[in-house]
Amino acid sequence: MKHFIFSIISGAILMLAPFISFAQNTGAYSMDELQSLYDSTIILQQSGGFELNGEMIRYGLFRKNLKNELKRSESGWESFRLYRKRILIGTALTIGSVPVLLIISAATLNPSIGAMAALPPYLAGCVIIGTSTNFYQRSIWLYNRDAISGNLKDP
């Protein structure tokens, strides 16, 4: 019986908690102020660039302009660095599988053995590159979170 009462009380608290915290947070800003703050501080990704404060900014060579903006957010910058690191590792594995294919095929005089030896690093590289976009998207999300909460460093 105690467990049943405890579960009912816990469920009621969990159901009411979002409304209580929302009620506390909305007193600081009106909805128009929140919309204005959101529109003026977040990064929106576009093809070939990003939009910041209503201005379209090109990514630049090696995404230099985006990188400079993400440096203002500690967590966003850290996630972007992980994205770049994973892209480099994945690219190295993918490209590195070609010499493995050539060397083992030449050494054994059997191209199928070379292909089987080159397949694992190639697939690993493809998977790493494919999953690295999660870190990229997360870096934008973290930047936007820090921008809205006012935790960005000055440029």
C-alpha positions, 0 to 999 in steps of 0.5 A: 500500500505504501508503494502505491501511494508513493507512486501516485504522489511521485506521478503527480509531482512529475506531471506538475513539475513542467508547469511549475518551472514554466510558470517561474521562467515566463515572468522574466520575458514576454513571448515577443521578447523571447521570439526577438531574442531567439531570432537575433542570437541563434545560428540557422544552417543554410546551404553554403553558409549560416544565418546569424542575426538575419545576415547570411554568412558563408562558411568560408574555407574549411568552415572558418567563419562558422568555426570563429562563431562557434568558439564563442560557445565552449560546449559548442566549440568542443563538439565541433572539434570532435566533429573535425577530429572524427572527419579526419580519422574517418577520411584517413581510414578510408583513403588508407584502405587503398594502399592496403588493397594494393600492397596486399593484392601485390604481395599475395597476387590475389586481389580478392585477399587484398579487397578483404583486407582493405574492406574493414578500414574502409567501412570503419572510415565510412561509419566514423564519417557518417556518425561525425555529423551528429557532433556537427549538429550538436555543436550548432544546438549547443551554441544556440542553447548558450546564445539563448541563455546568454553564456556566449563569450564576447568575440 
